[in-house]
Amino acid sequence: MHMVGFILVAGGLLAIWAAAEDWDFVFDSHKFRPLVAVFGRSGARVIYALGAAVIMTIGLLIVLQVIPLEFLLHLRYGHRR
């Protein structure tokens, strides 16, 4: 098992928790202002939670070895000889 998968699952859970609890320091930050301006605070929370769920799912698939980590690295860096 790869530690990367556990980190992704933990990060996804933390982000879902932040969206569910409506943490001000997350959604009032300057990086979220455009998202909140376009979708509103509730919409931004839903989008943030959906993105976190995707990240958490990828992490879980890595932990369960359904997706080998080498495959993801190949997508990122391409084939190198």
C-alpha positions, -999 to +999 in steps of 0.1 A: +000+000+000+011+035-008+012+063+017+000+086-010-034+070-010-038+075+028-028+111+024-054+117-003-081+100+017-072+121+048-071+153+028-105+145+011-121+138+045-107+171+059-120+190+029-155+174+031-155+183+069-146+219+060-174+221+035-199+205+058-190+227+088-188+259+065-154+269+079-150+306+074-112+306+071-115+283+041-144+299+022-135+335+031-099+331+018-088+351-013-085+319-034-121+310-029-136+345-035-140+339-073-158+306-067-180+321-040-188+351-063-199+329-091-217+301-073-226+316-039-213+302-007-236+272-007-227+263-043-190+267-035-193+243-006-210+217-028-183+220-055-156+218-029-171+187-013-175+171-047-139+177-056-129+164-022-149+132-028-132+127-061-097+131-044-108+108-016-120+081-040-088+082-060-069+078-027-091+049-017-085+032-050-048+036-046-049+022-010-070-008-023-045-012-052-072-009-078-053+019-093-015+014-092+004+045-081+027+040-111-002+045-135-009+079-120+027+089-121+028+078-158-002+101-165+016+130-148+052+125-161+047+104-192+068+075-203+105+080-196+133+057-206 
